Amino acid sequence: MSETVGKKQLINYVQKLIETKNSLFEQLEEEDLVELKQINLGEVKAVDLVVRDMIREFYLSEEDFKGL
């Protein structure tokens, strides 16, 4: 049972990272944040890398994220 809870927590954490990445990506499109674009782009890439690694490392699939 603890394994199931752990997987749910992991999925929720990855989902939060995806939301963070999406928020950073939206900031890239805001014209008033031009000076921060390179920083935000680096952060988007870093978060994306972590998300992809976690999905691959813990054998998560798109099915795991449905209904969230």
MODELLER restraints for C-alpha pairs under 7 A, 6 or more apart:
rsr = mdl.restraints
at = mdl.atoms
rsr.add(forms.Gaussian(group=physical.xy_distance, feature=features.Distance(at['CA:11:A'], at['CA:65:A']), mean=6.91, stdev=0.5))
rsr.add(forms.Gaussian(group=physical.xy_distance, feature=features.Distance(at['CA:14:A'], at['CA:51:A']), mean=6.14, stdev=0.5))
rsr.add(forms.Gaussian(group=physical.xy_distance, feature=features.Distance(at['CA:17:A'], at['CA:47:A']), mean=6.70, stdev=0.5))
rsr.add(forms.Gaussian(group=physical.xy_distance, feature=features.Distance(at['CA:17:A'], at['CA:51:A']), mean=6.79, stdev=0.5))
rsr.add(forms.Gaussian(group=physical.xy_distance, feature=features.Distance(at['CA:21:A'], at['CA:44:A']), mean=5.37, stdev=0.5))
rsr.add(forms.Gaussian(group=physical.xy_distance, feature=features.Distance(at['CA:21:A'], at['CA:47:A']), mean=6.10, stdev=0.5))
rsr.add(forms.Gaussian(group=physical.xy_distance, feature=features.Distance(at['CA:21:A'], at['CA:48:A']), mean=6.84, stdev=0.5))
rsr.add(forms.Gaussian(group=physical.xy_distance, feature=features.Distance(at['CA:24:A'], at['CA:40:A']), mean=6.08, stdev=0.5))
rsr.add(forms.Gaussian(group=physical.xy_distance, feature=features.Distance(at['CA:24:A'], at['CA:44:A']), mean=6.18, stdev=0.5))
rsr.add(forms.Gaussian(group=physical.xy_distance, feature=features.Distance(at['CA:25:A'], at['CA:44:A']), mean=6.47, stdev=0.5))
rsr.add(forms.Gaussian(group=physical.xy_distance, feature=features.Distance(at['CA:28:A'], at['CA:37:A']), mean=5.56, stdev=0.5))
rsr.add(forms.Gaussian(group=physical.xy_distance, feature=features.Distance(at['CA:28:A'], at['CA:40:A']), mean=6.60, stdev=0.5))
